[in-house]
Amino acid sequence: MYKTTGFLSFALRRISGLALVFYLFTHIWVISSALGGPETFDARLNLVQTPFFKLAEIALLAAVVYHAFDGVRLLIINWFKVTDRRKAMFYAVFVISFLMVVAGGVPILLFMLQG
């Protein structure tokens, strides 16, 4: 059971969903610091400009892209009843997500290395 693409899709979708929820709380934490004044807001903005957070942005990109494409894959499977192509569609989503994360992650890494 744990080696099927269905379970892998399920697990990755849950993990990416949890990562998006974590990001939402982090985003609110940073934005809400504006209420504490410019010094507090600038301090938090400087914190999220560190290399750790730049790598976390790439992980966030991966979570958003995979979660979105896998959601579309599930919609296609359920609406059009193409259950015989589930495995191929999972691999297609995985490859497309990987390519998009590389395309979006490389500029983030290059920008991080310049600064």
C-alpha positions in Angstrom: 0.0 0.0 0.0 2.7 2.5 0.9 4.6 1.9 -2.3 1.8 2.9 -4.7 1.7 6.2 -6.6 -1.7 6.9 -5.0 -0.2 6.8 -1.5 2.8 8.8 -2.6 0.5 11.4 -4.2 -1.6 11.5 -1.0 1.4 11.9 1.3 3.1 14.6 -0.9 -0.2 16.5 -1.1 -0.6 16.5 2.7 3.0 17.5 3.3 2.8 20.3 0.7 -0.5 21.4 2.2 1.0 21.6 5.7 4.0 23.5 4.3 1.6 26.1 2.8 -0.2 26.5 6.1 3.1 26.9 7.9 4.1 29.6 5.3 0.7 31.4 5.8 1.4 31.7 9.6 5.0 32.9 8.9 3.7 35.4 6.4 1.2 36.8 8.9 3.9 36.9 11.5 6.1 39.1 9.3 3.4 41.3 8.0 1.9 41.8 11.4 5.2 43.2 12.7 4.4 46.4 10.8 2.1 47.2 13.7 5.2 47.3 16.0 6.8 50.1 14.0 9.3 50.4 11.3 12.2 49.0 13.3 10.4 45.8 14.1 9.2 45.4 10.6 12.7 46.0 9.1 14.2 43.5 11.6 11.8 40.8 10.5 12.3 41.6 6.8 16.1 41.3 7.4 15.5 38.0 9.0 13.7 36.6 6.0 16.4 37.7 3.6 18.9 35.2 5.0 20.1 32.3 2.9 18.0 29.9 5.0 14.8 31.7 4.1 15.9 31.9 0.4 16.1 28.1 0.4 12.8 27.9 2.2 11.3 30.0 -0.7 12.4 27.3 -3.1 10.7 24.7 -0.9 7.6 26.9 -0.8 7.7 27.1 -4.6 7.9 23.3 -4.7 5.0 23.0 -2.3 2.8 25.4 -4.2 3.6 24.0 -7.7 3.2 20.3 -6.7 0.0 21.0 -4.6 -1.6 22.9 -7.5 -0.8 20.5 -10.3 -1.7 17.4 -8.2 -5.0 19.1 -7.4 -5.7 19.6 -11.1 -4.7 16.0 -11.7 -7.3 14.9 -9.1 -9.9 17.1 -10.7 -9.3 15.6 -14.1 -9.4 12.1 -12.7 -12.7 12.7 -10.9 -14.5 14.8 -13.5 -13.5 12.9 -16.6 -13.2 9.4 -15.0 -9.8 8.7 -16.4 -8.8 6.3 -13.6 -6.8 4.1 -16.0 -4.2 6.9 -16.4 -3.7 7.8 -12.8 -0.1 6.5 -12.6 1.0 8.2 -15.8 -0.7 11.4 -14.7 1.1 11.3 -11.4 4.5 11.0 -13.0 3.6 13.8 -15.4 2.7 16.0 -12.5 5.9 15.1 -10.7 8.1 15.9 -13.8 6.3 19.1 -14.6 6.5 20.2 -11.0 10.2 19.4 -10.9 10.9 21.4 -14.1 8.9 24.4 -12.8 10.7 24.3 -9.5 14.1 24.2 -11.2 13.0 27.1 -13.5 11.9 29.2 -10.6 14.5 28.1 -8.1 17.6 28.8 -10.2 16.8 32.6 -10.3 16.3 32.6 -6.5 19.6 30.8 -6.0 21.4 33.1 -8.3 20.0 36.2 -6.6 21.0 34.7 -3.2 24.5 34.1 -4.4 24.9 37.6 -5.7 24.0 39.3 -2.4 
